[in-house]
Amino acid sequence: MKFFKMNVGLTSIKLPLFRILISAIVLLLCFYRNRIIPQDNDVLVNIGTIVTYALTALGLYCIFISITEFMEMKKKSSIQTKTFEKREWSLDKLFSFMEDADVIDILIENANSSLKIGTKSDYGKATPFSLKDQFFDKCYYIEDSEYENFDDFKKQFRAIVQSEVVVLLYVGIDDTPLDKL
């Protein structure tokens, strides 16, 4: 439990709420310090002002950390509710699936961590020159790296995974899980 650092992997909101409560009390004491402790000496006023600024900055920092922890917990809980039963797929089946899909997000298990891969495409409405709506400019991605050529994507993916079988943790379209594959 770290009070002044972000705690990754929290499952309870107790610590962030406690941190916000303590920070709010400290902020209130800082704002009303002249009413609580009358200060007649100019040196004490200057020291009190400096300490108040420091405590105010620290209190706001703790509130910011707590809000970030709340958002992280919400993000993790939404991913957990969207996951489906783990499935093992061969790379050939995965590549075939990705080649057929225009837009897909896939989270796979890779060496005690997860790896996000998928496809992205732009979508265009029908025009007089193209009579049907269609996807175009398809690209493949691994985390933040994009590949326009599918063979380049496969080569890089094989270098990262180094296995012929992958475990799928999540498959979806724009953060909406696919129930059946």
C-alpha positions as CSV (number, residue, x, y, z in Angstrom):
1,M,0.0,0.0,0.0
2,K,1.6,3.2,-1.2
3,F,-0.1,6.4,-0.2
4,F,1.7,8.9,-2.5
5,K,2.1,6.6,-5.5
6,M,-0.5,4.9,-7.8
7,N,-1.3,1.4,-6.7
8,V,-1.8,-0.8,-9.8
9,G,-4.0,-3.8,-9.5
10,L,-6.3,-2.5,-6.8
11,T,-9.6,-4.5,-6.4
12,S,-11.1,-2.4,-3.6
13,I,-12.0,1.3,-3.6
14,K,-11.2,1.7,0.1
15,L,-7.7,3.1,-0.3
16,P,-8.6,5.7,-3.0
17,L,-11.6,6.8,-1.0
18,F,-9.5,7.0,2.2
19,R,-6.9,9.0,0.3
20,I,-9.5,11.4,-1.0
21,L,-11.0,11.9,2.5
22,I,-7.7,12.6,4.1
23,S,-6.7,14.9,1.3
24,A,-10.0,16.8,1.5
25,I,-9.6,17.3,5.3
26,V,-6.0,18.5,4.7
27,L,-7.2,20.9,2.0
28,L,-10.0,22.3,4.3
29,L,-7.4,22.8,7.1
30,C,-5.2,24.6,4.7
31,F,-7.9,26.9,3.4
32,Y,-9.2,27.8,6.9
33,R,-5.8,27.9,8.6
34,N,-6.1,31.5,9.7
35,R,-9.5,30.8,11.4
36,I,-8.1,27.7,13.1
37,I,-4.7,29.0,14.2
38,P,-4.5,32.8,14.6
39,Q,-1.1,34.0,13.5
40,D,0.3,37.2,14.9
41,N,4.0,36.7,14.0
42,D,5.0,37.5,10.3
43,V,7.6,34.8,10.3
44,L,5.0,32.2,11.3
45,V,2.7,33.5,8.7
46,N,5.3,33.1,6.0
47,I,6.3,29.6,7.2
48,G,2.6,28.7,7.4
49,T,2.0,29.9,3.9
50,I,4.8,27.8,2.5
51,V,3.6,24.7,4.4
52,T,0.1,25.4,3.2
53,Y,1.1,25.5,-0.4
54,A,3.1,22.3,-0.1
55,L,0.1,20.5,1.7
56,T,-2.3,21.8,-0.9
57,A,-0.2,20.5,-3.8
58,L,0.2,17.2,-2.1
59,G,-3.5,16.9,-1.4
60,L,-4.4,17.7,-5.0
61,Y,-1.8,15.2,-6.1
62,C,-3.4,12.5,-3.9
63,I,-6.8,13.2,-5.2
64,F,-5.5,13.0,-8.8
65,I,-3.9,9.6,-8.0
66,S,-7.1,8.3,-6.5
67,I,-9.2,9.4,-9.5
68,T,-6.7,7.6,-11.8
69,E,-6.9,4.5,-9.7
70,F,-10.7,4.6,-9.9
71,M,-10.4,4.8,-13.7
72,E,-7.9,2.0,-13.8
73,M,-10.2,-0.2,-11.7
74,K,-13.2,0.6,-13.9
75,K,-11.1,-0.2,-17.0
76,K,-10.0,-3.6,-15.6
77,S,-13.4,-4.5,-14.5
78,S,-14.9,-3.8,-17.9
79,I,-12.2,-5.9,-19.6
80,Q,-13.0,-8.7,-17.1
81,T,-16.7,-8.6,-17.9
82,K,-16.0,-8.7,-21.6
83,T,-13.6,-11.6,-21.6
84,F,-14.8,-15.0,-22.7
85,E,-13.5,-18.5,-22.1
86,K,-9.9,-18.9,-23.2
87,R,-9.4,-20.6,-26.5
88,E,-6.4,-22.1,-28.1
89,W,-6.0,-21.4,-31.8
90,S,-3.3,-22.3,-34.3
91,L,-1.6,-19.4,-36.0
92,D,-3.0,-20.5,-39.4
93,K,-6.6,-20.3,-38.0
94,L,-5.8,-16.9,-36.4
95,F,-4.3,-15.5,-39.6
96,S,-7.2,-16.8,-41.7
97,F,-9.7,-15.2,-39.3
98,M,-7.8,-11.9,-39.3
99,E,-7.5,-11.8,-43.1
100,D,-11.3,-12.2,-43.4
101,A,-12.1,-9.6,-40.8
102,D,-12.1,-5.9,-41.6
103,V,-12.2,-4.6,-38.1
104,I,-11.3,-6.9,-35.1
105,D,-9.6,-6.6,-31.7
106,I,-7.9,-9.6,-30.3
107,L,-6.2,-10.0,-26.9
108,I,-3.8,-13.0,-26.7
109,E,-1.8,-14.5,-23.9
110,N,1.9,-14.1,-24.5
111,A,4.6,-15.1,-21.9
112,N,2.7,-14.1,-18.7
113,S,1.3,-10.9,-20.3
114,S,-1.2,-10.0,-22.9
115,L,-0.7,-8.8,-26.4
116,K,-3.3,-6.8,-28.3
117,I,-3.5,-7.4,-32.1
118,G,-6.1,-6.8,-34.7
119,T,-7.2,-5.2,-37.9
120,K,-8.4,-1.7,-38.7
121,S,-10.2,-0.4,-41.8
122,D,-11.8,2.8,-43.0
123,Y,-15.4,2.6,-44.0
124,G,-17.0,4.5,-46.9
125,K,-20.6,5.0,-47.9
126,A,-21.9,4.3,-51.3
127,T,-21.1,6.9,-54.0
128,P,-22.1,7.1,-57.7
129,F,-18.8,5.5,-58.5
130,S,-19.1,2.8,-55.9
131,L,-22.6,1.5,-55.5
132,K,-22.1,-0.2,-52.2
133,D,-20.8,0.6,-48.8
134,Q,-17.3,-0.8,-48.2
135,F,-14.2,-1.1,-46.1
136,F,-10.9,0.2,-47.4
137,D,-7.3,0.9,-46.3
138,K,-7.1,-2.2,-44.2
139,C,-4.1,-2.5,-41.9
140,Y,-3.0,-4.9,-39.2
141,Y,-1.6,-4.0,-35.8
142,I,0.4,-5.4,-32.9
143,E,0.0,-3.1,-29.9
144,D,0.9,0.4,-31.3
145,S,2.7,-0.8,-34.5
146,E,0.7,-0.9,-37.7
147,Y,1.4,-3.0,-40.8
148,E,-0.2,-2.5,-44.2
149,N,1.2,-5.7,-45.6
150,F,-0.2,-8.9,-44.1
151,D,3.0,-10.8,-44.6
152,D,5.0,-8.2,-42.7
153,F,2.4,-8.5,-39.9
154,K,2.7,-12.3,-39.8
155,K,6.5,-12.2,-39.8
156,Q,6.6,-9.7,-36.9
157,F,3.9,-11.6,-35.0
158,R,5.7,-14.9,-35.3
159,A,8.9,-13.3,-34.0
160,I,7.0,-12.0,-30.9
161,V,5.0,-15.1,-30.1
162,Q,7.4,-17.9,-31.2
163,S,4.7,-20.5,-31.0
164,E,2.3,-22.2,-33.4
165,V,-0.6,-22.0,-31.0
166,V,-1.9,-18.9,-29.2
167,V,-4.4,-18.5,-26.4
168,L,-7.2,-16.0,-27.1
169,L,-8.3,-14.0,-24.1
170,Y,-10.7,-11.6,-25.9
171,V,-12.0,-11.1,-29.4
172,G,-14.2,-8.1,-30.2
173,I,-15.0,-5.3,-32.4
174,D,-14.5,-1.8,-31.0
175,D,-14.5,-3.0,-27.4
176,T,-17.7,-5.1,-28.0
177,P,-17.0,-8.8,-27.4
178,L,-17.9,-11.4,-29.9
179,D,-19.9,-14.1,-28.2
180,K,-19.5,-16.9,-30.7
181,L,-16.6,-17.8,-32.9
